[in-house]
Amino acid sequence: MWYMRDLGRLTSEQAALADLEARQAWFTVVSIYFDDQVRLCFDTEIEIGPKRFPIRLTYPQTFPYTPPSVLPQSPERWSEHQWGRGELCLEWGPDNWTPDITGAEMVESAHRLLHGETPDDADAHPVVPSRHVESLGQQLRGSAVGFVLTRALATKLDAIPGAQLLPMGFLMRSTTHVVIPLSVGDEDTVWRDPTVPETLKASSLSLKGHVAILPDGMPIPALGTASGFKKALADAGCIYPEGYVSNVLDMCLVWSDGTARLFWVKDEPDTVTEFKCLPEGGGGRLELSRATLGSLTVGLVGCGSAGGKIATSLARTGVGNFLLIDDDVMLPENLVRHDLDWDAVGDHKAEGLKRRIEMIAPAAKCTVRRQQLAGQESSGSIDGVLALLQTCDLIIDATANPRVFNLLGSVVAAARKPLLWLEIYGGGFGGMIARSRPGLDPAPQIARARIEAMCAEKNVLAPRATAGYEIDALDGPLISDDADVAVIAAHATRFAIDTLLMPGKSAFPVSAYLIGLKAEWLFLQPFHTFPVDLGRPASETTQPIDGNGLATVQRLLKERHDRNAAA
């Protein structure tokens, strides 16, 4: 405990309180003791006029790095600046505390607060200014229920003239009990909030109710009885249908002058309960340049751990259309690295990723093809998939499969579309991101050969892409973990956004990077990065495609083949 480690501070704290008692007639120390958590406590009294406030000064275990608490000796509400019926909110707290402040100064702060809120005139109600504003989370953490007000819904309600009462559909999340207004109007003229995912219905309870649009300037009725609430709405021109009975979970959203309040109306018993509003912020969270991504399409081949992370990140960034291609199924063992969770186990990864994207960006359009490119599929089905890929603005190969890579290289050559590919090296020591843009970079197969030639010049073999993220070692397999995959996937996503937004120029000086995560292979330390200049497209260069490193590549490949054969 602090008072045993720092006897000097203990002595100075006691001296400061004794000095305060000697100087101020309003302060008295009654007793000193340790509570059941072995915290040092002083029971004292503050006297303000005829009233006495029995306070307890409690020193925390982490004093002097966090402030003491000043609170009533028995739970009691004294001030508007108080946590419930307990600790007073004073001039110093965990947010602005410094270790040189004493417990005696905290007592003086409590005296200033209570004195400021204790009027000389019994009819007066003085207000002591607050030094802080509660966050939305602090305001709501004591509430069991709330509702979400999206910007789309607020815009819709603001455009409806008052006064009128319209049908409204709601969803209540079964896990959080948060209510989400979903639709406005009758079935023939229904407006549905486009920012609320359709798939949310599967995990929510559907409710029916109303929205009351009040005339301009009309205040929202105060809480009271259900009958009084309905009468106030009727007086404002928002009349419930004749004979309508508000029963279990009957909601009414009231809109007036840009403000929304949600009420749970129950005719039996005759009560009204208000739900706290969770408003969507008015400011955008993305750069304005990202708006163009909404009209673009990304073709993702491979919806595994790397591909899944890239897709969800692109959806958050504003990409509006996805073509998801993968025949693999989500299994429990995939949870260690995949962006999906148990909700997708047993389903095709592409289908699970589609639902994940729609939950993040409901306006995004996802097309799924559960085919295995470069696998044993019918020619007709593969031809259809390749035709769809040719319509994409960017194709991403996240399969780490050389046969798929070669096939996609042919597709982008025919369609003149950019291809981006990535690899996470087995064991998690690093990875690679690269791209081939028509007219700006070499064709994908040539780009890959140049990367291998660069490695050969350094007398190392480029790691071969494999379906898994494991490599054999003397002390057992070394496996890439979620963080390894996430780092390389994030770099690839950044590369993808750059390619989509700036097709003719780039923030990246080269089109391939080897990214190290630990000191191994070419990497001298973690986050050691090798830029690889792929050069110009073959039609614009007079140099041999594979450079001078081709013979070295062949030698190293033969050495690796011989080692594997010997093993």
C-alpha positions in Angstrom: 0.0 0.0 0.0 1.2 3.5 -0.8 1.2 4.6 2.9 3.7 1.8 3.7 5.9 2.5 0.7 6.0 6.3 1.2 5.8 7.2 4.9 6.8 10.8 4.1 3.7 11.3 1.9 1.5 9.8 4.6 3.0 12.2 7.2 2.5 15.2 4.9 -1.2 14.2 4.1 -2.0 14.0 7.9 -0.2 17.3 8.5 -2.1 19.0 5.6 -5.5 17.9 7.1 -4.5 19.0 10.6 -3.4 22.4 9.2 -6.8 22.7 7.4 -8.6 21.9 10.7 -6.6 24.5 12.5 -7.2 27.2 9.9 -10.8 26.7 9.0 -13.6 26.5 11.6 -15.9 24.8 9.2 -13.7 21.6 9.0 -13.3 18.9 11.7 -11.5 15.5 11.6 -13.5 12.9 13.4 -11.6 9.7 12.9 -8.9 7.9 10.9 -9.1 4.2 10.0 -8.7 1.5 7.3 -11.7 0.2 5.4 -12.3 -3.4 4.4 -10.1 -2.9 1.3 -7.3 -1.6 3.6 -7.7 1.9 2.2 -6.8 4.9 4.4 -10.0 6.8 5.3 -10.7 10.0 7.3 -14.2 10.6 8.5 -14.6 14.4 8.8 -17.3 17.1 8.9 -17.9 20.2 6.8 -20.1 22.8 8.3 -21.9 25.3 6.1 -24.3 27.6 8.1 -26.6 25.5 10.2 -26.0 22.4 8.1 -23.3 19.7 8.7 -22.0 17.4 5.9 -20.4 14.2 7.3 -17.9 13.4 4.6 -15.4 10.6 4.1 -12.0 11.2 2.5 -10.9 7.8 1.0 -7.4 7.4 -0.4 -7.2 4.9 -3.3 -4.6 2.1 -3.5 -2.9 3.9 -6.4 -2.5 7.2 -4.5 -0.8 9.7 -5.2 -1.2 8.8 -8.9 -5.0 9.0 -8.7 -7.1 11.3 -6.5 -8.8 10.6 -3.2 -12.6 10.3 -3.2 -14.8 12.7 -1.2 -18.2 11.3 -0.5 -21.0 11.2 2.1 -20.4 8.8 5.0 -23.8 7.3 4.2 -25.3 7.3 0.7 -27.0 10.6 0.2 -27.7 13.1 -2.6 -26.1 16.4 -1.8 -25.2 18.0 -5.1 -25.8 18.1 -8.8 -22.1 17.4 -9.1 -22.2 13.9 -7.6 -22.0 10.4 -8.9 -25.5 9.2 -7.9 -25.5 9.2 -4.0 -21.8 8.7 -3.7 -18.6 10.5 -4.7 -18.6 14.2 -5.3 -17.4 15.5 -8.7 -14.8 18.1 -7.7 -12.3 20.4 -9.4 -9.8 17.5 -9.7 -10.5 14.0 -11.0 -8.7 11.2 -12.8 -8.6 13.4 -16.0 -6.7 16.3 -14.6 -5.1 15.0 -11.4 -1.4 15.6 -10.6 0.4 13.9 -7.7 1.3 17.2 -5.9 -2.4 17.8 -5.0 -3.3 16.8 -1.4 -6.4 15.3 0.2 -6.8 18.5 2.1 -7.1 20.4 -1.2 -9.8 17.9 -2.2 -11.7 18.7 1.0 -11.4 22.5 0.3 -12.8 21.8 -3.2 -15.8 19.9 -1.7 -16.4 22.9 0.6 -16.4 25.3 -2.3 -18.9 23.1 -4.1 -21.3 22.6 -1.2 -21.1 26.2 -0.1 -21.8 27.4 -3.7 -24.9 25.2 -3.8 -26.2 26.1 -0.3 -28.2 29.3 -0.7 -28.7 31.9 2.0 -32.2 32.3 0.6 -34.4 29.2 0.9 -36.1 30.0 -2.4 -32.9 30.4 -4.3 -31.4 27.6 -6.4 -27.8 28.5 -7.2 -26.0 26.5 -9.9 -22.2 25.8 -9.7 -20.8 25.5 -13.3 -19.6 22.1 -14.3 -16.0 21.6 -15.4 -16.8 18.8 -17.8 -19.5 17.4 -20.1 -20.5 13.8 -20.0 -20.0 11.7 -23.1 -22.9 10.0 -24.8 -21.7 6.7 -23.4 -21.6 8.1 -19.8 -25.2 9.4 -20.2 -26.5 6.1 -21.5 -24.6 3.5 -19.3 -27.3 3.7 -16.6 -30.1 3.2 -19.2 -31.3 -0.3 -20.1 -32.9 0.8 -23.4 -32.2 3.2 -26.3 -33.0 3.8 -29.9 -30.9 4.7 -33.0 -31.7 7.8 -35.0 -29.9 7.6 -38.4 -29.2 10.6 -40.6 -31.3 9.0 -43.4 -34.3 8.7 -41.0 -33.9 12.3 -39.7 -33.8 13.6 -43.3 -37.0 11.6 -44.2 -38.9 12.8 -41.1 -37.9 16.4 -41.7 -39.4 16.3 -45.1 -42.8 15.1 -43.9 -45.2 17.9 -43.1 -47.0 17.9 -39.8 -49.4 17.2 -38.3 -49.9 13.5 -39.0 -49.6 10.0 -37.5 -48.0 7.4 -39.8 -47.4 3.7 -39.4 -43.7 2.9 -38.5 -41.9 -0.4 -38.4 -39.2 -1.1 -35.8 -36.5 -3.7 -35.0 -35.5 -4.5 -31.5 -32.0 -6.1 -31.2 -32.4 -9.3 -29.2 -28.9 -9.0 -27.8 -28.9 -5.3 -26.7 -32.6 -4.4 -26.6 -31.8 -1.3 -28.7 -34.7 -0.2 -30.9 -34.1 0.7 -34.6 -36.8 2.5 -36.5 -36.9 0.8 -39.9 -39.8 2.0 -42.1 -42.3 4.8 -42.4 -45.7 4.7 -44.1 -48.3 2.2 -45.2 -47.4 -0.9 -47.3 -48.3 0.8 -50.5 -46.1 3.9 -49.8 -43.6 2.5 -47.4 -40.1 4.2 -47.1 -37.4 1.9 -45.7 -34.2 3.2 -44.1 -31.5 2.2 -46.6 -28.7 2.5 -44.0 -30.2 -0.4 -41.9 -29.0 -3.8 -43.1 -31.7 -6.1 -44.3 -30.0 -9.0 -42.6 -30.4 -7.4 -39.3 -34.0 -8.8 -39.2 -32.7 -12.3 -38.6 -31.3 -11.4 -35.2 -34.0 -8.9 -34.2 -37.6 -8.7 -33.1 -39.9 -6.9 -35.5 -42.3 -4.4 -33.9 -45.1 -2.2 -35.2 -46.0 1.3 -34.1 -46.3 4.9 -35.3 -44.4 8.1 -35.9 -46.1 11.3 -34.9 -45.0 14.3 -37.0 -45.9 17.4 -34.9 -46.5 20.8 -36.4 -43.6 23.3 -36.4 -43.0 24.8 -33.0 -45.2 22.2 -31.2 -43.4 20.8 -28.1 -43.1 17.1 -27.6 -45.6 15.9 -24.9 -44.2 15.4 -21.4 -44.1 11.9 -20.0 -47.2 10.7 -18.1 -49.9 8.2 -18.8 -50.6 6.5 -22.1 -54.0 8.1 -22.3 -52.6 11.6 -21.5 -49.9 11.0 -24.1 -52.3 10.0 -26.8 -54.6 13.0 -26.0 -51.7 15.4 -26.3 -50.9 14.0 -29.7 -54.5 14.2 -30.8 -54.7 17.8 -29.7 -51.6 18.4 -32.0 -53.4 16.7 -34.9 -51.8 13.3 -34.6 -54.8 11.0 -34.0 -54.5 7.2 -33.4 -56.8 5.1 -35.5 -60.2 4.6 -33.8 -60.2 1.5 -31.6 -56.4 1.1 -31.8 -55.0 -0.5 -28.6 -51.3 -0.1 -27.7 -50.2 -3.4 -26.2 -46.9 -5.2 -25.8 -43.9 -3.3 -27.2 -46.0 -0.7 -29.0 -43.7 2.1 -30.0 -44.4 5.7 -31.0 -41.6 8.0 -32.3 -42.4 11.7 -31.9 -40.7 14.1 -34.3 -40.7 17.9 -33.7 -38.4 20.6 -35.1 -35.5 18.2 -35.8 -35.8 16.3 -32.5 -36.9 12.7 -32.1 -38.1 11.0 -29.0 -39.2 7.4 -28.7 -41.9 6.2 -26.3 -43.2 2.7 -25.4 -46.9 3.2 -25.0 -48.9 0.7 -22.9 -52.7 1.2 -22.5 -52.7 -1.5 -19.8 -51.2 -0.5 -17.5 -51.7 3.2 -18.5 -48.0 4.1 -18.8 -45.4 5.6 -21.1 -41.6 4.7 -21.0 -39.0 6.7 -22.9 -36.1 5.2 -24.8 -32.8 7.1 -24.8 -31.8 8.4 -28.2 -28.5 7.2 -29.8 -28.1 9.9 -32.6 -25.8 9.3 -35.5 -23.2 12.0 -35.7 -23.7 14.7 -38.2 -20.2 14.7 -39.6 -18.8 12.3 -42.2 -16.1 9.9 -41.2 -14.5 9.5 -44.7 -12.7 11.9 -46.9 -14.8 13.4 -49.7 -12.5 11.8 -52.3 -13.8 8.4 -51.1 -17.3 9.1 -52.5 -16.2 7.9 -56.0 -15.6 4.4 -54.6 -19.3 3.9 -54.3 -19.7 3.4 -58.0 -16.7 1.1 -58.4 -16.5 -2.7 -58.4 -13.8 -4.9 -56.8 -13.5 -8.5 -57.8 -12.0 -10.5 -54.9 -10.8 -14.0 -55.7 -10.2 -15.8 -52.4 -12.3 -15.0 -49.4 -10.1 -16.5 -46.8 -8.4 -14.7 -43.9 -6.5 -12.1 -46.0 -9.3 -11.6 -48.6 -11.9 -11.3 -45.9 -10.0 -8.5 -44.1 -9.4 -6.7 -47.3 -13.1 -6.8 -48.3 -14.5 -5.6 -45.0 -11.9 -2.8 -44.9 -12.8 -1.7 -48.5 -16.5 -1.8 -47.5 -15.8 0.6 -44.6 -13.9 2.8 -47.0 -16.9 3.2 -49.3 -16.5 0.6 -52.1 -20.0 0.0 -53.4 -19.8 -3.2 -55.3 -18.1 -6.6 -54.8 -17.7 -9.7 -56.8 -16.7 -12.4 -54.3 -15.3 -15.7 -55.6 -14.4 -18.7 -53.4 -15.6 -22.3 -53.2 -14.2 -22.9 -49.6 -16.3 -23.4 -46.5 -15.8 -21.7 -43.2 -14.7 -24.1 -40.5 -14.1 -23.6 -36.7 -10.3 -23.9 -37.3 -10.5 -20.8 -39.5 -11.6 -18.6 -36.6 -8.0 -18.0 -35.6 -7.3 -15.7 -38.5 -10.6 -15.0 -40.4 -12.7 -11.8 -40.1 -15.8 -14.0 -39.9 -17.0 -15.6 -36.7 -19.2 -18.5 -35.6 -22.2 -17.1 -37.3 -20.6 -18.1 -40.6 -19.2 -21.5 -39.6 -20.5 -24.2 -42.0 -21.3 -21.7 -44.7 -19.3 -20.8 -47.8 -16.8 -18.1 -47.0 -18.0 -16.0 -49.9 -21.6 -16.1 -48.6 -20.5 -15.3 -45.0 -18.4 -12.4 -46.3 -21.3 -11.1 -48.3 -23.4 -10.9 -45.1 -20.5 -9.3 -43.2 -20.2 -6.6 -45.9 -23.9 -5.9 -45.9 -23.9 -5.5 -42.1 -21.1 -2.9 -42.4 -22.3 -1.1 -45.6 -26.0 -2.0 -46.3 -25.9 -0.1 -49.6 -23.1 -2.2 -51.0 -24.0 -4.8 -53.7 -22.3 -8.2 -53.4 -22.3 -10.8 -56.1 -21.2 -14.3 -55.0 -19.7 -17.1 -57.1 -18.9 -20.3 -55.3 -16.5 -21.6 -57.9 -12.9 -22.7 -57.7 -10.8 -20.9 -60.3 -8.1 -23.1 -61.8 -9.8 -26.1 -60.3 -12.1 -28.9 -61.6 -15.2 -26.9 -62.6 -17.2 -26.9 -65.7 -15.8 -24.7 -68.5 -19.1 -22.9 -68.8 -19.3 -21.9 -65.1 -15.7 -20.7 -65.1 -16.2 -18.7 -68.3 -19.1 -16.9 -66.6 -17.0 -16.0 -63.6 -14.1 -14.7 -65.8 -16.6 -12.6 -67.8 -17.8 -11.0 -64.6 -14.2 -10.4 -63.5 -13.5 -8.5 -66.7 -16.2 -5.9 -65.7 -14.6 -5.1 -62.4 -12.5 -1.9 -61.8 -9.9 -3.8 -59.8 -9.2 -7.5 -59.4 -7.6 -8.8 -56.2 -6.0 -12.2 -56.0 -5.9 -13.3 -52.4 -5.6 -17.0 -53.0 -1.8 -17.4 -52.9 -2.4 -20.0 -55.7 0.0 -19.7 -58.6 -2.4 -21.4 -61.0 -5.1 -18.8 -60.1 -2.6 -16.1 -60.5 -1.7 -17.2 -64.0 -5.3 -17.4 -65.0 -6.1 -13.9 -63.7 -3.0 -12.6 -65.5 -4.7 -13.7 -68.7 -8.0 -12.1 -67.7 -6.6 -8.7 -66.9 -4.5 -8.7 -70.1 -7.6 -9.2 -72.2 -9.8 -6.7 -70.3 -7.0 -4.2 -69.5 -7.9 -4.1 -65.9 -5.5 -3.7 -62.9 -4.6 -6.8 -60.8 -3.4 -6.7 -57.2 -2.0 -9.7 -55.4 -0.6 -10.4 -52.0 1.2 -13.2 -50.2 1.7 -13.9 -46.5 4.9 -15.9 -46.0 4.7 -19.1 -44.0 5.6 -18.6 -40.4 4.6 -14.9 -40.4 8.0 -13.4 -41.1 6.6 -11.1 -43.7 4.7 -10.8 -47.0 4.4 -9.2 -50.3 2.0 -6.8 -52.1 2.2 -6.1 -55.8 0.0 -4.8 -58.6 -0.1 -4.6 -62.4 -1.9 -1.7 -64.0 -2.4 -1.7 -67.8 -0.1 0.7 -69.5 1.8 1.5 -66.3 3.3 -1.7 -65.0 4.5 -5.0 -66.5 2.0 -7.8 -67.0 1.5 -9.8 -63.8 3.6 -12.8 -64.9 6.4 -10.6 -65.9 6.1 -8.6 -62.7 6.4 -11.8 -60.7 9.5 -12.8 -62.6 11.1 -9.5 -61.9 10.4 -9.9 -58.2 12.1 -13.3 -58.3 15.0 -11.8 -60.2 15.5 -9.1 -57.6 15.6 -11.8 -54.9 18.1 -13.8 -57.0 20.4 -10.8 -57.2 20.5 -10.9 -53.4 21.2 -14.7 -53.7 17.9 -15.7 -52.0 14.9 -17.5 -53.3 11.5 -15.6 -53.2 9.2 -17.5 -50.9 6.7 -19.6 -52.8 3.0 -18.9 -52.2 1.2 -21.7 -50.5 -2.4 -22.4 -49.5 -1.5 -22.4 -45.8 0.6 -20.1 -43.6 2.8 -22.8 -42.0 6.4 -23.7 -42.5 8.3 -26.6 -41.1 11.0 -25.9 -38.5 13.2 -28.1 -36.3 11.1 -27.3 -33.2 7.8 -27.7 -34.9 5.7 -25.8 -37.4 5.8 -22.0 -37.5 2.4 -20.5 -38.2 1.4 -17.0 -39.3 -1.1 -15.6 -36.8 -4.0 -13.1 -37.2 -1.8 -10.1 -36.7 0.7 -11.2 -39.4 -2.2 -11.6 -41.9 -3.8 -8.4 -40.8 -0.6 -6.3 -41.4 -0.1 -7.6 -45.0 -3.9 -7.4 -45.7 -4.0 -3.8 -44.5 -1.0 -2.8 -46.7 -2.8 -4.5 -49.7 -6.0 -2.6 -48.9 -4.1 0.7 -48.9 -2.6 -0.3 -52.2 -6.1 -1.2 -53.6 -7.6 2.2 -52.5 -4.7 4.0 -54.2 -5.3 2.0 -57.4 -9.0 2.7 -57.5 -8.8 6.4 -56.7 -5.7 7.3 -58.8 -5.6 5.0 -61.8 -3.2 7.3 -63.7 -0.9 8.2 -60.8 -0.1 7.0 -57.4 1.1 7.8 -53.9 3.4 4.8 -54.2 6.7 5.2 -56.2 6.8 1.5 -57.1 4.3 -1.3 -57.6 5.7 -4.1 -55.4 6.8 -4.2 -51.8 8.3 -6.9 -49.6 7.2 -6.2 -46.0 9.1 -7.7 -43.1 7.5 -8.6 -39.8 10.7 -10.1 -38.2 14.4 -10.3 -38.8 14.5 -13.2 -41.3 15.3 -13.8 -45.0 15.9 -10.4 -46.6 14.5 -8.5 -43.6 17.0 -7.1 -41.2 14.4 -6.1 -38.6 10.6 -5.9 -38.1 8.8 -3.6 -40.5 11.9 -3.6 -42.8 10.4 -3.0 -46.3 11.9 -3.6 -49.7 10.4 -1.6 -52.5 10.7 -3.5 -55.8 10.8 -1.4 -59.0 9.0 -3.5 -61.6 10.0 -1.2 -64.4 7.9 -0.3 -67.4 5.6 -2.5 -69.4 7.4 -4.9 -71.7 6.4 -2.9 -74.8 8.2 0.2 -73.4 11.5 -1.4 -72.5 14.4 -2.8 -74.4 15.8 -4.8 -71.5 15.3 -8.6 -71.4 12.1 -9.4 -69.4 13.8 -11.3 -66.7 16.9 -9.3 -66.5 20.3 -10.7 -65.6 18.9 -12.7 -62.7 17.2 -15.5 -64.7 20.2 -17.8 -64.5 20.4 -17.3 -60.8 16.7 -17.9 -60.3 17.1 -21.2 -62.2 20.1 -22.2 -60.1 18.3 -21.4 -56.8 15.2 -23.3 -57.9 17.3 -26.3 -58.8 19.0 -26.2 -55.4 15.7 -26.1 -53.6 14.4 -29.0 -55.7 17.5 -31.0 -54.8 17.1 -30.2 -51.1 13.4 -31.2 -51.2 14.2 -34.4 -53.1 16.9 -35.3 -50.5 14.5 -34.7 -47.6 
